[in-house]
Amino acid sequence: MNSPHLFPMALRRMAVIFGMILLGLASTGSALARENLEIVSAGNPGGGLYQTASALQQIMQSEGIFQKVTVTSHSSTITLAAFINSHKGNPNKLLMSGVAMIGAHHFNRSSVNLSHVIPIARLTGQYEVIVVPANSKIQTMKDLVAQFKAEPDKVSWGGGSVAGTDHVLTGMIAQALGVDPAKINYVAYAGGGATQASILGGKVTAGIGGYGEFEAQINAGKLRALAISSPQRIPGIDVPTLKEQGVDVELFNWRAIFAPPGITQEQKMELISVVEKTVRTPAWEETLKKNAWTDRYLAGDQFKNFFDAEQSRIEKAINALRIP
């Protein structure tokens, strides 16, 4: 006859085994671990992408969304392939990237691009502004357009990297005006500081960059803002749009979070959830104000649809530039 103590003991053993099974399922990736998260920034430390990743890091940790969040940084052309190859199927590795990576990879004819990773959420964006030195004879966008249409190769545009957002905008402007984009005289600089120095020194006809890069110089009266690439005027920024001045172009430099390929649908939805939780905090609102970032939050399938259309548009603009 069996001992009456054996049955409860058997139940306890079954409970232990069941618990181990559940733990094993969690460890195989069926759920998102909340201990550690790494955000890989596709840009140099101190740049906009790195700053955005660092802001997420601080808020996710302070709000207890993840116990520990780290941010690493690499150049955009190296980052994507390494991210895909090293982190496939790992939901605790995220990529901070943006519109500039589309142009960079298309320009370099890379075997991988952002369509090979999973869009989680678009976070912020910044519209582009076209500026000239305060002492320039060019007073309005109409003046610049007239010169550009008459002698496109004699109008020099200073901005960021080749095939980056600034360069793409010059191509879109040329196309909208019926100017051959191949005739654009574009001068690429390593950063906003170098671009500003070139514009203020009269080395280029006009400069292009994110409004935040030139805001201080515009407010100080050292640069004149001719146009901004937003669809309508932005409250608090007294700059006319390209569209209202007859140039049918709009573009903004967005930053977004992507996950590696191979994660499950459940993991994707949970990542969307934790990012949304982060950007709905008062701390994130304060971060946007402090850095003059525009909230462009868009998640899941809506972001995927936006991204697909944006990638096609940017790649067409790069092709039209006919960069050798």
C-alpha positions in Angstrom: 0.0 0.0 0.0 1.4 3.4 -1.0 2.3 5.9 1.7 -0.1 8.9 2.0 3.0 11.2 1.9 4.0 10.1 -1.6 1.2 11.8 -3.5 1.9 15.4 -2.1 5.6 14.8 -2.8 4.8 13.8 -6.4 2.8 17.0 -6.8 5.7 19.1 -5.6 8.0 17.4 -8.0 5.6 18.0 -10.9 5.4 21.7 -9.9 9.2 22.0 -9.9 9.4 20.3 -13.4 6.6 22.5 -14.7 8.4 25.6 -13.4 11.6 24.5 -15.1 9.7 24.0 -18.4 8.3 27.6 -18.2 11.7 29.0 -17.4 13.1 27.1 -20.4 10.5 28.5 -22.7 11.3 32.1 -21.5 15.0 31.5 -22.2 14.3 30.4 -25.7 12.9 33.8 -26.7 9.2 33.3 -26.4 9.1 36.4 -24.1 11.0 39.6 -23.9 13.6 39.6 -21.1 13.6 42.8 -19.1 17.0 42.6 -17.6 19.3 44.0 -20.3 18.8 45.9 -23.5 21.4 47.2 -25.9 20.7 50.0 -28.4 23.2 50.2 -31.3 23.4 53.7 -32.7 24.2 54.0 -36.4 26.2 57.2 -35.9 29.0 58.8 -34.0 28.9 59.5 -30.3 27.4 63.0 -29.8 25.4 62.9 -33.0 21.6 63.0 -33.2 21.1 59.3 -33.3 23.4 58.7 -30.4 21.7 61.4 -28.4 18.3 59.9 -29.1 19.5 56.4 -28.1 21.0 57.8 -24.9 17.7 59.6 -24.0 15.8 56.3 -24.4 18.5 54.6 -22.3 18.1 57.0 -19.4 14.3 56.9 -19.4 13.9 53.2 -19.8 16.2 52.7 -16.8 14.7 55.4 -14.6 11.2 54.2 -15.3 12.2 50.6 -14.6 11.2 49.4 -18.1 14.6 47.6 -18.3 17.0 47.0 -15.5 20.0 48.0 -17.6 20.3 49.6 -21.0 23.6 50.2 -22.8 24.2 52.3 -25.9 27.0 51.5 -28.4 27.9 53.4 -31.5 29.4 52.5 -35.0 29.5 54.1 -38.4 26.3 53.6 -40.3 27.8 51.7 -43.2 29.3 49.1 -40.9 26.6 48.9 -38.3 23.7 47.4 -40.2 25.4 44.3 -41.6 27.0 43.6 -38.2 23.7 44.1 -36.4 21.9 41.7 -38.7 24.6 39.0 -38.7 25.3 39.2 -34.9 21.9 39.7 -33.4 19.4 37.8 -35.6 16.4 36.7 -33.5 17.5 38.6 -30.4 14.8 41.0 -29.2 17.1 42.6 -26.6 19.2 44.3 -29.3 17.8 47.3 -31.0 19.1 49.6 -33.8 18.7 53.4 -33.7 18.8 54.6 -37.3 17.1 57.0 -39.6 16.6 58.4 -43.1 20.3 59.0 -43.6 21.0 55.3 -43.5 18.7 54.7 -46.5 20.8 57.1 -48.6 24.1 55.8 -47.4 23.4 52.2 -48.1 21.8 52.9 -51.5 24.7 55.1 -52.5 27.3 52.5 -51.4 25.3 49.7 -53.2 25.3 47.7 -50.0 24.0 44.2 -50.0 21.9 45.0 -46.9 19.6 47.9 -46.1 17.0 48.9 -43.6 14.3 46.7 -45.2 16.3 43.7 -43.8 15.5 44.7 -40.2 12.1 45.1 -38.4 10.6 48.6 -38.0 9.5 49.1 -34.4 8.8 52.8 -34.1 9.7 56.2 -35.5 10.5 58.6 -32.7 11.6 62.1 -33.6 12.1 64.2 -36.7 13.7 67.5 -37.7 12.9 69.6 -40.7 15.6 70.9 -42.9 16.3 74.6 -43.3 18.0 76.5 -46.2 20.2 79.4 -45.0 22.6 82.0 -46.4 24.9 84.5 -44.6 23.2 87.6 -43.3 25.3 89.7 -45.7 24.3 87.7 -48.7 22.7 89.4 -51.7 20.2 86.5 -51.7 17.3 87.8 -49.7 14.6 85.2 -50.4 14.2 81.6 -51.6 12.9 83.1 -54.9 16.3 84.8 -55.4 18.1 81.6 -54.8 15.8 79.7 -57.1 16.4 82.2 -59.9 20.2 81.9 -59.7 19.9 78.1 -59.4 17.7 77.7 -62.5 19.9 80.1 -64.5 23.3 78.6 -63.6 22.9 75.5 -61.4 26.6 74.6 -61.4 27.5 78.1 -60.1 25.3 77.8 -57.0 27.1 75.8 -54.3 25.2 74.0 -51.5 26.9 73.1 -48.3 25.6 70.3 -46.1 26.3 67.0 -44.5 27.5 63.8 -46.0 27.1 62.7 -49.6 23.7 60.9 -50.0 22.6 62.2 -46.6 19.4 64.1 -45.9 20.9 67.5 -46.8 22.1 66.2 -50.2 18.9 64.4 -50.9 17.0 67.6 -50.3 19.0 69.5 -52.9 18.2 66.7 -55.4 14.5 67.0 -54.6 14.6 70.8 -55.0 16.3 70.5 -58.4 13.8 68.0 -59.6 10.9 70.2 -58.5 12.4 73.2 -60.3 13.1 71.2 -63.5 16.9 71.4 -63.0 19.1 68.5 -63.8 20.2 67.1 -60.4 23.4 65.9 -61.9 24.4 69.6 -62.2 24.1 70.3 -58.5 27.3 71.7 -57.0 27.1 70.1 -53.6 29.9 70.4 -51.0 29.8 67.8 -48.2 31.1 68.5 -44.7 31.8 66.2 -41.8 29.4 67.9 -39.4 27.1 70.9 -38.6 30.0 73.0 -37.2 32.0 72.7 -40.4 29.0 73.4 -42.5 28.3 76.6 -40.5 31.8 77.8 -40.7 31.7 77.3 -44.5 28.5 79.2 -44.9 29.5 82.1 -42.6 32.8 82.3 -44.4 31.1 82.7 -47.8 32.6 79.4 -49.2 29.2 78.2 -50.4 26.2 80.0 -51.8 23.7 78.4 -49.4 23.7 75.8 -46.6 21.3 73.0 -45.7 20.8 71.3 -42.4 18.4 70.5 -39.6 16.8 73.7 -38.1 18.4 72.9 -34.7 21.9 73.0 -36.2 21.4 76.7 -37.4 18.9 78.0 -34.9 21.4 79.9 -32.7 23.0 81.6 -35.7 19.6 82.4 -37.2 18.4 84.0 -33.9 21.7 85.9 -33.6 21.2 87.4 -37.0 24.3 85.8 -38.5 22.4 83.5 -40.9 19.2 84.2 -42.9 16.7 81.4 -43.1 15.2 81.3 -46.6 12.9 78.2 -46.3 12.1 75.2 -44.3 11.2 71.8 -45.6 8.0 71.3 -43.6 4.5 70.9 -45.2 3.3 74.0 -43.3 4.8 76.7 -41.1 5.9 75.5 -37.7 4.6 77.5 -34.7 7.5 79.4 -33.1 9.7 79.3 -36.2 9.3 82.3 -38.5 10.5 80.7 -41.7 8.4 80.2 -44.8 8.1 76.7 -46.3 9.5 75.6 -49.6 6.0 74.8 -50.7 4.5 78.2 -50.1 7.4 79.6 -52.2 6.6 77.5 -55.2 9.0 74.6 -54.5 6.8 71.5 -54.0 9.1 69.6 -51.7 8.9 68.4 -48.1 11.4 66.3 -46.1 12.3 65.7 -42.5 15.2 63.9 -40.9 13.6 61.2 -38.8 15.1 58.8 -36.2 13.6 55.4 -35.4 14.1 52.1 -33.6 14.5 48.8 -35.5 14.8 45.2 -34.3 16.9 42.4 -35.8 15.3 40.0 -38.2 14.1 36.6 -36.8 12.2 37.9 -33.7 8.7 36.6 -33.1 5.5 38.5 -33.6 5.0 38.5 -29.8 8.4 39.9 -29.2 7.8 42.6 -31.9 4.5 43.7 -30.3 6.1 43.8 -26.8 9.0 45.9 -28.1 6.4 48.3 -29.6 4.7 48.4 -26.2 7.8 49.2 -24.2 8.9 51.9 -26.7 5.5 53.5 -26.5 5.5 53.3 -22.7 8.9 55.2 -22.8 7.7 58.0 -25.1 4.5 58.5 -23.1 6.4 59.5 -20.0 6.8 63.1 -18.8 10.6 62.6 -18.9 10.4 62.0 -22.7 8.3 65.1 -23.2 10.9 67.1 -21.3 13.6 65.6 -23.4 11.8 66.6 -26.6 11.6 70.2 -25.4 15.1 70.4 -24.1 16.6 69.2 -27.4 14.0 71.0 -29.7 13.1 67.6 -31.2 9.8 67.2 -32.9 7.6 64.3 -31.8 7.1 62.1 -34.8 6.0 58.9 -33.0 4.6 56.3 -35.3 4.7 52.5 -34.6 4.1 49.1 -36.0 2.4 48.6 -39.3 1.9 52.4 -39.8 5.6 53.0 -39.4 6.3 50.1 -41.8 4.1 51.6 -44.4 5.7 55.0 -44.0 9.2 53.5 -44.1 8.5 51.5 -47.4 7.3 54.7 -49.1 10.1 56.8 -47.7 12.8 54.3 -48.8 11.5 54.3 -52.3 11.4 58.1 -52.4 14.9 58.5 -51.0 16.4 55.9 -53.4 14.8 57.6 -56.4 16.3 60.9 -55.3 19.7 59.4 -55.0 19.4 57.8 -58.4 18.5 61.2 -59.9 21.6 62.8 -58.5 23.6 60.3 -60.7 26.5 60.3 -58.2 29.5 58.6 -59.8 
